[in-house]
């Protein structure tokens, strides 16, 4: 049996003339994305890649569940893309990363650290690695840990 979403209704304010608002009490699916984040970092297995920073392009798509945000009071409900960007920058700065796969996994793990996140897709590219190609890299998709159901016999 399917449950119908419960709605919370905010009363009409006759003094300001504001329209009544409704807010789903059930979580909804949201996807936020970061497109073509351009950073410089030490990434790769070749000697020159361990000395000279190179361009890295990162794309992240995060699926999460939360109620529909309303006004400033619900700012904590949404997954903050600035926080994700800051986390990615911290992963890249002042260190050498052997493989694009390692960086993609670290970014995915960081995003999945938020319990609301159900899935993350990360694409890490090195646009200057192969002269004949516009870009090379890796793309991964990882799911969050879901609560398990224990069957009793």
N, C-alpha and C positions, 0 to 999 in steps of 0.2 A: 504494500500500500504506500503510495507516494504522499509525502507530507507537503502541504502547501506552505510557501514561505510566509512567515509571520512578518507583519509590517508594524512599524512603530510610527505613529502619526504625531506630528507636532502641531499644536493648536494654531489656528489662524490668529494673527495679531491684528486686531482691529485698529489700534492706534497707528501702526506703521503701514498697514495695508499689505503686509507681506503674505505671500501665498503659502498655504500649508505644505510642509515637506514630508516625504516619506523616506524611510531608510530600511532597507532589508536587514533583518536581524541575523540572517544566515550569511555565511561567508560566500563571496563570489570569487571567480577566477580572474586574475589580472596578469598581464604580461608587460613588464617594463623592459626597455632595451637601451643599450649604449652602443652607438654606431661609430665605427672608425676612430676609436680613441688612439691618438698618436703619441707614442712615448719613445724615448731613446733608452737603450739598455744593452748590457753585455749578455748576449745570448748566442749560443752555438758551441760546436765542438772544435772548430778550427782555431789555431793559435791567434790569428788576427781578430777573431770574434771575442776573444778573452781580453783583448786590450782596447779595441776601438768600439765605442757604443754604436749601435746601429738602430735604424728605425724599426719599430714594432707597431703593428696595427692590431687593435683588440676590439672585438665585437662580443657583446654579452646580451643574452636574452634570458630573463628571469620570469618564471611563472610562479605566482604565489596566490594564496587564498586569504581574503580579508573582507570585512563588511564594507559597504560603500562609504567612502570617507565623506564627512560633512564638516564644513567650516574648519577653523584652526584647531578645534578640540580633537580632531581625529588625525592629526599629523603623525602620531605614533602608530597609526594603523597601517600606513603605507610603507613599502620597502623603499628606502631612500637611495636613488641612483648616485647621488653625490658621495654617500658612504661607500658604495661599491667602487666608484672611481678612486676614492682616496685609498681604499684597501689594495686595489690593483697597483697604484703608484708605489705604495709601500713594498709590494712584492718585487717590483722591478728595480727600484733605486738601490744603489750601493751594494750590488751583489752580482755574481755571474750565475746565469741559468744555463744548464747544459743543453736542454732540448725544449722546443716549443711545446711539446707534449707535457713536460713538467710544469711549465707555466700555466697551461690550460687547466691541468688537474688542480693546481693550487688555487686558481681563481674560482673554479667550480666548487671546491671544498669550502672556500671562504663564503661564497654565496649561500651554500646549503647549511652553513652554520646558523642561519636565521631559520627558526622552526616553521615559519609560515611558507618558506620557499619549497615548492614541490618539484620543480624541474629547472635546470639551467643548461643553456647551450652557450659554449664559449668557442670563439674562433680567434686564433692567434696567427698572425701573418708576419713574414719578413719580406717587405717589398723589394729590397735590394739584394736579396740572396742569390738569385739567378737572373743574369742579365737579359736572357731571352723571355722571361716570364714577368708579368705585371706583379705577381706576388706568389709566395709559397707559404705553406703553413699547415695547420691542423684545426679541425673542428670536432668538438666532443659534445655529447649530451649526457647529463647525469640526472638521476632522480633522487629526491630526498628520501630519507628513511620514513616509512609509514608505520603506524602502529600495527603490530601483528595481532592476529586473532588466534587465541588458543582454543582448540577444539577439545572438549571433554568427552571421553568415551563412557 
